[in-house]
Amino acid sequence: MADWPAGVQRVVLDEVDSTSSEARRRLGQGNAWIMARVQTAARGRRGRVWHAPSGNFMASLLLQVNAPAQQAAQRSFVAALALFDTLVSLTGQPDIFTLKWPNDVLARGQKLAGILLETSGSGAQVGHLIIGIGVNLGHAPGAETLETRAMPPISLRQATGQDITSDDFLNTLAHAYQRREAQFSNYGFQSIRADWLAHAANLGATITARLGDREIVGMFETLDADGALLLRNAQGTQTIAAADIYF
């Protein structure tokens, strides 16, 4: 289509098991945005079910990156900023959106979108990166689908009163991601980190980080140079590379 980023395919499917699974089947066929109207086996972090009714945004970006694993993982922040840019561009309401570490986007303090990274490669080198993105455009999951202590979900329609189509969202997001990827490539992660922190949810507030069977409570101080969360409490500053975060 016209006005689409160069060098990336646009694939729109009526139905698929998951866009990330479809991306994996297309490894080696070039970079691509893959969007589905319906997903029958969507998944979230740590194998959790991602509820994906028709009318919401469900897509994956397949990228050939050939990068160290840590650098590939930092693209979750690139994707989060691209989502933020897209939401602001389409709604004109910048003040209602925030970014929740490590990979969620909030609207009015409730979960609007999630990001899931999958990789392929050998050892510490990532050949291909798949960035799965789900956004509650028109529908939010019901309370009965949520895990204990899960953040309440919200749809973009509920948050803004606006109806945004998945096609419009994809077209805007593809350009937003292209711009943020260029920023990452040209200026490095520290530029991305600074912009992410400018929109971070609960920065400076007390949060809880759950790591397996233990929890750490403290103040969300900042992100370190690699993107890990720094949490300060009476025991000092804790560096947290992966955790579930509760406010």
Secondary structure, 3 states (H helix, E strand, C coil): CCCCCCCCEEEEEEEECCHHHHHHHCCCCCCEEEEEEEECCCECHHHCECCCCCCCEEEEEEEEEEEEHHHHHCHHHHHHHHHHHHHHHHHCCHHHEEEECCCEEEECCEEEEEEEEEEEEECCEEEEEEEEEEECCCCCCCHHHCCCCCCCECCHHHHHCCCCCHHHHHHHHHHHHHHHHHHHHHHCHHHHHHHHHCCECCCCCEEEEEECCEEEEEEEEEECCCCCEEEEECCEEEEECCCEEEC
